[in-house]
């Protein structure tokens, strides 16, 4: 499997926060989910990938090249969908397109208008008058109309209604049928990734906790539940994120560090991506 992106030892210091020696790959032909709580470092990492901010240390290679020498060529091949408004609010969809399209040598007007029809977007409407869902569809049309090979989505489904979210996820699955493309989907809404992601990269407090196949990630952990009298069964074990109530407890266990025979009297379930992210962030609090 060919890597579209290779990040090695990426470090970026801020006041009170740091990306701490990140190393990961994004593979061609697959959807890679980038998960973590708000503030974990997802957007900062993406800004480094896009060369919107400079890394303090480490190396980033996109399509085998570095931004230092090939940033224009790299950005030509990236479609970026961001959960923020960076278009001209007072201008229409059409005028925004006319301003931005010349920056891309492979811009395809026919494809752009195809997306406008598909999304039922009126090219004469001003961006500031679009709903949240319509803004995201417009951003998608702009991002995809220059035939990008690498599509980066930063919290694209945040705040969208279920119908628009499902439409977006279906489109991503259609796009990835072209095995020459890769999608990097950053989100804290993990249920979206359970439907479509092939690989997961999990970032927590600026550090990569896991990267690999989605199934490998969820199979690495078990969700453990028991009543109050059974809590002693997990004492001394390497559990993640214990939650205690008046009637019992619940925690996450790493199967590589926890002997499962100790847990047999308890209820053991397969965790969701959200369970893993929640309990990792919760730690040992009750």
C-alpha positions in Angstrom: 0.0 0.0 0.0 1.5 3.3 -1.1 1.7 6.2 1.3 0.4 9.5 0.1 1.5 11.2 3.3 4.4 10.3 5.6 4.9 12.3 8.8 8.0 11.6 10.9 8.8 13.0 14.3 6.5 16.1 13.9 6.8 18.5 16.9 5.2 21.9 17.3 5.3 23.9 20.5 2.7 26.4 21.6 2.0 28.0 25.0 0.5 25.3 27.1 0.3 22.7 24.2 2.5 20.7 21.9 2.4 18.2 19.2 4.7 15.6 20.6 6.9 13.7 18.1 4.1 12.5 15.8 4.8 9.9 13.2 2.1 8.4 10.9 1.2 7.5 7.3 -1.9 8.1 5.1 -2.4 5.5 2.5 -3.6 5.8 -1.1 -6.9 4.2 -1.8 -8.3 4.4 1.7 -10.2 6.6 4.1 -8.1 7.3 7.2 -10.0 8.6 10.2 -8.2 11.1 12.5 -9.9 11.0 15.9 -9.4 12.8 19.2 -11.2 15.1 21.6 -11.4 18.8 20.8 -8.1 20.3 21.6 -6.1 17.1 21.1 -4.2 18.5 18.2 -6.1 17.4 15.1 -6.5 20.8 13.5 -2.9 21.8 14.3 -1.7 18.6 12.7 -3.7 19.4 9.6 -2.4 22.9 9.4 1.1 21.5 9.4 0.2 19.0 6.6 -1.1 21.9 4.6 1.9 24.1 5.4 -0.4 26.7 6.9 1.9 26.7 10.0 5.5 25.5 10.1 6.5 22.5 12.1 9.0 23.1 14.8 10.8 19.8 14.1 10.3 16.7 12.0 9.5 15.9 8.4 6.3 15.9 6.4 6.2 14.4 2.9 3.1 14.6 0.7 3.2 12.7 -2.6 6.8 12.0 -1.8 7.7 15.7 -1.7 8.2 18.3 1.0 6.4 21.7 1.2 9.8 23.4 1.4 10.5 22.8 -2.2 7.2 21.8 -3.8 4.4 23.4 -1.9 2.6 24.8 -5.0 2.5 21.4 -6.7 1.4 19.7 -3.5 -1.5 22.1 -2.8 -2.6 21.7 -6.4 -3.4 18.1 -5.7 -5.2 18.6 -2.3 -8.9 19.2 -1.8 -9.5 20.9 1.6 -12.8 21.0 3.4 -12.7 22.9 6.7 -15.3 23.4 9.4 -15.0 27.2 9.2 -15.9 29.9 6.8 -13.0 30.9 4.6 -14.9 32.0 1.5 -16.1 35.5 0.6 -19.3 35.8 2.6 -20.7 38.8 0.7 -20.1 37.3 -2.7 -22.2 34.7 -4.5 -21.2 31.1 -5.0 -20.4 31.9 -8.7 -18.2 34.9 -7.8 -16.3 32.9 -5.2 -15.7 30.2 -7.9 -14.4 32.8 -10.4 -11.9 34.1 -7.8 -10.6 30.8 -6.6 -10.7 28.5 -9.7 -7.7 30.2 -11.5 -5.4 28.9 -8.7 -5.9 25.3 -10.0 -4.6 24.2 -13.3 -7.0 21.2 -13.4 -10.1 23.2 -12.4 -13.2 21.6 -14.1 -16.1 24.0 -14.5 -18.3 21.2 -15.8 -17.7 19.1 -12.7 -18.3 22.2 -10.4 -21.7 22.8 -12.0 -22.5 19.1 -11.7 -21.9 19.4 -8.0 -24.1 22.5 -7.7 -26.9 20.6 -9.4 -26.4 17.5 -7.3 -26.4 19.6 -4.1 -29.2 21.9 -5.3 -27.1 25.0 -4.8 -28.1 28.2 -6.5 -24.9 29.8 -7.9 -26.5 33.3 -7.5 -26.9 32.9 -3.8 -24.5 34.8 -1.5 -22.5 32.6 0.8 -23.7 34.4 3.9 -27.2 33.3 3.1 -26.4 29.6 3.0 -27.4 27.2 5.8 -24.7 25.2 7.6 -25.4 22.2 5.4 -25.4 24.2 2.2 -22.1 25.8 3.1 -20.5 22.4 3.6 -21.8 21.3 0.2 -20.4 24.4 -1.4 -17.1 23.7 0.3 -17.1 20.2 -1.1 -17.9 21.4 -4.6 -15.0 23.8 -4.4 -12.7 21.2 -3.0 -13.5 18.4 -5.5 -13.8 20.4 -8.7 -10.0 20.5 -9.4 -9.7 16.6 -9.3 -7.6 16.4 -6.1 -5.7 13.2 -5.3 -5.7 13.8 -1.6 -8.8 15.1 0.2 -8.5 16.5 3.7 -11.7 17.1 5.8 -11.4 18.8 9.1 -14.6 18.2 11.2 -16.8 18.3 8.0 -19.9 16.8 9.7 -19.9 18.9 12.8 -23.3 20.7 13.2 -24.9 19.0 10.2 -28.3 17.4 10.3 -28.4 13.5 9.9 -29.6 13.6 6.3 -26.7 15.9 5.1 -24.2 13.9 7.2 -25.3 10.7 5.5 -25.1 12.3 2.1 -21.6 13.4 2.8 -20.5 10.0 4.0 -22.0 8.3 1.0 -20.1 10.7 -1.3 -16.8 9.9 0.5 -17.3 6.2 -0.1 -18.0 6.9 -3.8 -14.9 9.0 -4.1 -12.6 6.4 -2.6 -13.6 3.9 -5.3 -11.0 5.7 -7.3 -8.1 3.9 -5.7 -5.6 6.6 -6.7 -7.2 9.0 -4.1 -6.9 9.2 -0.3 -9.2 10.8 2.2 -8.1 12.1 5.6 -11.2 12.6 7.8 -10.6 14.4 11.0 -13.5 14.4 13.5 -14.6 13.9 17.1 -17.9 12.4 15.8 -16.6 8.8 15.8 -19.9 7.2 14.6 -19.2 8.6 11.2 -15.9 6.8 11.0 -17.3 3.5 12.1 -19.3 3.6 8.9 -16.6 4.4 6.4 -13.0 4.5 7.8 -10.4 1.9 6.8 -7.7 3.1 9.1 -7.6 5.1 12.4 -5.1 7.5 13.8 -5.9 8.4 17.4 -4.4 11.5 18.9 -4.6 12.4 22.6 -3.0 15.5 24.2 -0.8 16.0 21.2 0.5 12.4 21.0 -0.4 9.5 18.7 -1.9 6.7 20.8 -2.7 4.4 17.9 -2.5 4.1 14.2 -3.6 1.1 12.1 -6.6 -0.7 10.7 -9.9 0.2 12.3 -10.7 -3.4 13.2 -7.3 -3.8 14.8 -8.0 -0.7 16.9 -11.4 -1.8 18.3 -10.3 -5.4 18.8 -7.4 -4.1 21.0 -9.8 -3.0 23.7 -12.7 -4.4 25.6 -15.4 -2.6 27.6 -15.8 -4.1 31.0 -18.9 -3.8 33.2 -19.7 -5.1 36.6 -21.7 -4.5 39.8 -20.3 -2.8 42.9 -19.3 -6.1 44.5 -17.2 -7.0 41.5 -15.1 -3.9 41.3 -12.2 -5.7 43.2 -11.8 -7.9 40.2 -10.2 -5.0 38.2 -8.0 -3.7 41.1 -4.4 -3.9 40.1 -5.1 -4.3 36.4 -4.1 -1.9 33.7 -7.5 -0.4 33.0 -8.3 2.8 31.1 -10.8 5.3 32.3 -12.7 3.9 35.2 -16.3 5.1 35.8 -18.0 4.2 39.1 -21.7 4.6 39.9 -23.8 3.7 42.9 -24.7 0.3 41.4 -21.5 -0.7 39.6 -18.6 0.3 37.4 -17.5 0.5 33.8 -14.0 0.7 32.3 -11.9 0.1 29.2 -9.2 -2.5 29.2 -6.3 -2.9 26.8 -6.2 -6.6 25.9 -2.4 -6.5 25.3 -1.9 -5.5 28.9 -4.8 -7.1 30.8 -5.2 -10.9 31.4 -8.7 -11.6 30.1 -9.1 -14.6 32.4 -9.3 -12.1 35.3 -12.3 -10.5 33.7 -14.4 -13.6 32.9 -17.0 -13.1 35.7 -17.6 -9.6 34.3 -19.7 -8.4 31.3 -17.2 -7.9 28.4 -18.3 -6.0 25.3 -16.7 -4.7 22.2 -16.2 -0.9 22.5 -17.1 1.7 20.0 -14.6 4.3 18.8 -16.4 6.8 21.0 -15.9 4.5 24.0 -12.2 4.2 23.4 -11.8 8.0 23.0 -14.0 8.8 26.0 -12.3 6.5 28.5 -8.8 7.4 27.3 -9.7 11.1 27.9 -11.3 10.3 31.2 -8.4 8.5 32.7 -8.8 7.1 36.2 -11.5 9.6 37.3 -14.7 8.4 38.7 
